[in-house]
Amino acid sequence: MTDHANDVAANLAEIKARIDQAATDAGRPAGAARLIAVSKVQPVEKLEAALAAGHRLFGENRVQEAKAKFPAARERYPDLELHLIGPLQTNKVKEAVALFDVIQTLDRSKLAAALAEEGAKRGRLPRLYVEVNVGAEPQKAGIAPADLPAFLAECRDVHGLSIEGLMCIPPADQEPAPFFALLSDLAARNGLSQVSMGMSGDYELAVRLGATFVRVGTAIFGERIRPAPHG
Ligand SMILES: *Cc1c(COP(=O)(O)O)cnc(C)c1O
């Protein structure tokens, strides 16, 4: 094995153990939260190392980048599961629906309408989560917590979409715990089973506060070496 492969496999094993420990510490079953390995802007060898270590659950935040890396991997690993965790433009909906198993970033009516239209054409859609702007940050994507019930009703009643969960990226400069608690509470109150929150620096806290998915990049793969290309 190369150093990359050793590092990635060891990091995955350690983080999975920590996730299970955080879950049991909080009185949840081990396995209550699953690890999404965020492979954006990482060399393909590191993705290969994660696959070789048996990991199958990945997140990417750009459609074009995912399209370059994942169709080939999926042929070799049909049980691979890919989540879109970055913003989705309506002109990329068709490609995103073809590529991803889960779209976590449904954040506006226009996108809901475009997904519904593409779903009607194909007869299937990825599983969908709504992104919530838990910190009410003006520059950030996501539905405001106060608007969530109405948006979920619109997705269901106007667009015929079934929503499985919620996702958030809390404000970078604040203690994340209250935002994680808020997202779990919003999911519970709206009858949604999946909660995607927590990244490299705070995934254990997110698990203690109810995450069913954590999204971890640098703690598995190391620092990203270049900014993500557009697309
Ligand atoms: C990049 C990214 C992550 C992973 O971040 P790390 O700090 O590298 O773990 C998680 N969620 C989203 C939405 C991201 O864009």
PDBQT file of the ligand as one rigid body, heavy atoms in Angstrom, charges set to zero:
ROOT
HETATM    1  C1  LIG A 301     -16.190  20.619   2.067  1.00  0.00    +0.000 C 
HETATM    2  C2  LIG A 301     -17.440  20.359   2.811  1.00  0.00    +0.000 A 
HETATM    3  C3  LIG A 301     -17.444  19.517   3.943  1.00  0.00    +0.000 A 
HETATM    4  C4  LIG A 301     -16.205  18.859   4.513  1.00  0.00    +0.000 C 
HETATM    5  O1  LIG A 301     -15.425  19.818   5.152  1.00  0.00    +0.000 OA
HETATM    6  P1  LIG A 301     -14.116  19.408   5.993  1.00  0.00    +0.000 P 
HETATM    7  O2  LIG A 301     -13.906  20.556   6.892  1.00  0.00    +0.000 OA
HETATM    8  O3  LIG A 301     -13.027  19.200   5.005  1.00  0.00    +0.000 OA
HETATM    9  O4  LIG A 301     -14.440  18.165   6.726  1.00  0.00    +0.000 OA
HETATM   10  C5  LIG A 301     -18.663  19.277   4.546  1.00  0.00    +0.000 A 
HETATM   11  N1  LIG A 301     -19.814  19.836   4.093  1.00  0.00    +0.000 NA
HETATM   12  C6  LIG A 301     -19.826  20.651   3.025  1.00  0.00    +0.000 A 
HETATM   13  C7  LIG A 301     -21.119  21.234   2.574  1.00  0.00    +0.000 C 
HETATM   14  C8  LIG A 301     -18.648  20.939   2.351  1.00  0.00    +0.000 A 
HETATM   15  O5  LIG A 301     -18.695  21.763   1.291  1.00  0.00    +0.000 OA
ENDROOT
TORSDOF 0
